[in-house]
């Protein structure tokens, strides 16, 4: 792992809320990206008239930088507007993954159904093309297994 110069910073808005971040850019360059609405997708955009303050300068790896940023996020937990954690332990990552998996089960099922439908439609089109081009399609067994049948020169659902 290579180390690089980085810093942890705090943006403070007029309302007293803060955004904690880290960067390997210079503070002025990083701050300018926060002020640019089209460049900024973070929750720092919620802050009115933010001021930047460098909390700590570091020479560290990216992983160490994220861990240090997370320490500050925890320290300022009652006033941060950050939506995401900077660092997760392996155990936290696994738990978050399990939680996401369960919370999005219906969505995943629908996506699988859509993918299956698309795949089935492609296969159906391929078989129909074969049937129409040379009069030979898949076996009756394969068609029945897939809930299909031949009707004229078309393959259709049963």
C-alpha positions in Angstrom: 0.0 0.0 0.0 1.3 3.4 -0.9 1.0 6.4 1.3 0.1 9.8 0.1 -0.5 13.3 1.5 -4.1 13.8 2.5 -6.3 15.7 4.9 -9.5 15.4 6.8 -11.7 18.4 6.6 -14.9 19.8 8.1 -17.4 22.0 6.2 -19.5 24.0 8.6 -22.7 25.7 7.4 -24.6 28.7 8.9 -26.9 26.4 10.6 -24.1 24.7 12.6 -24.4 21.4 10.8 -21.2 19.9 9.4 -19.9 17.7 6.6 -16.8 15.6 7.3 -14.7 14.6 4.4 -11.2 13.5 3.3 -9.2 14.3 0.2 -5.8 14.0 -1.4 -6.5 17.3 -3.4 -5.6 20.6 -1.9 -8.2 22.1 0.5 -9.0 25.0 -2.0 -9.6 22.6 -4.9 -11.7 20.2 -2.8 -13.7 23.1 -1.4 -14.4 24.4 -4.9 -15.9 21.0 -5.9 -18.3 21.2 -3.0 -19.4 24.7 -4.1 -20.0 23.6 -7.7 -23.6 22.3 -7.6 -23.3 20.3 -10.9 -20.1 18.6 -9.5 -21.5 17.8 -6.1 -23.6 14.8 -5.3 -22.8 14.7 -1.6 -25.0 15.8 1.3 -22.6 18.8 1.8 -24.8 20.6 -0.7 -27.4 21.0 2.1 -25.1 23.4 3.9 -25.6 27.1 3.4 -22.5 29.3 3.1 -20.1 26.5 4.2 -16.7 27.3 5.5 -13.8 24.7 5.2 -11.5 23.8 8.1 -8.7 21.3 7.9 -8.9 19.0 10.9 -5.8 16.9 10.3 -3.1 16.6 7.7 -1.9 13.0 7.1 0.5 10.8 5.2 -1.3 7.6 4.9 -2.9 4.9 2.8 -6.4 5.3 1.4 -7.7 2.7 4.0 -6.1 4.6 6.9 -7.6 7.9 5.5 -11.1 6.3 5.5 -10.6 5.0 9.0 -9.5 8.4 10.3 -12.4 10.1 8.5 -14.8 7.7 10.2 -13.3 8.6 13.6 -14.3 12.2 12.9 -17.7 11.2 11.7 -18.3 9.4 15.0 -16.9 12.4 16.9 -19.3 14.8 15.2 -22.2 12.4 14.9 -24.8 14.7 16.4 -24.3 17.4 13.8 -23.1 15.7 10.6 -25.1 15.7 7.4 -23.0 12.9 5.8 -25.3 10.2 4.5 -22.6 7.4 4.4 -19.9 6.0 6.6 -16.4 6.5 5.5 -15.2 3.1 6.7 -16.7 -0.2 7.5 -15.0 -3.1 9.3 -15.4 -6.5 7.6 -18.1 -7.4 10.1 -20.0 -4.2 9.5 -19.7 -4.7 5.8 -21.1 -8.2 6.0 -24.0 -7.0 8.2 -24.7 -4.1 5.9 -24.7 -6.5 2.9 -27.1 -8.9 4.7 -29.4 -6.0 5.6 -29.4 -4.7 2.1 -30.1 -8.2 0.7 -33.1 -8.6 3.0 -34.5 -5.1 2.5 -34.3 -5.4 -1.3 -35.5 -9.0 -1.7 -38.7 -8.0 -3.6 -36.7 -5.7 -5.9 -34.2 -8.4 -6.6 -36.9 -11.0 -7.4 -38.5 -8.5 -9.8 -35.1 -7.9 -11.5 -34.6 -11.7 -11.8 -38.1 -12.1 -13.3 -37.4 -9.3 -15.8 -34.0 -10.9 -16.8 -35.6 -14.3 -17.1 -38.4 -12.8 -19.3 -35.9 -11.1 -21.5 -33.8 -14.3 -21.8 -36.9 -16.3 -22.5 -38.1 -13.8 -25.2 -34.7 -14.0 -26.9 -34.7 -17.8 -26.8 -38.3 -17.8 -28.2 -37.3 -15.4 -31.0 -34.3 -17.6 -31.8 -36.4 -20.8 -31.9 -39.1 -19.1 -34.0 -36.5 -17.9 -36.5 -35.1 -21.4 -36.7 -38.5 -22.9 -37.3 -39.4 -20.3 -39.9 -36.1 -20.5 -41.8 -35.7 -24.3 -42.0 -38.9 -25.8 -40.7 -37.0 -27.3 -37.7 -37.3 -26.0 -34.2 -36.5 -27.4 -30.8 -37.8 -30.8 -29.8 -41.3 -31.1 -28.4 -39.8 -32.1 -25.1 -37.8 -28.8 -24.8 -40.9 -26.8 -25.9 -43.1 -28.5 -23.3 -40.5 -28.1 -20.6 -40.5 -24.4 -21.3 -44.3 -24.1 -21.5 -44.4 -23.6 -25.3 -45.8 -25.3 -28.3 -45.6 -25.0 -32.1 -48.6 -23.4 -33.8 -48.2 -23.2 -37.6 -44.8 -21.7 -38.0 -44.8 -19.9 -34.7 -43.7 -21.0 -31.2 -46.2 -19.8 -28.7 -46.9 -20.3 -25.0 -49.2 -23.2 -24.0 
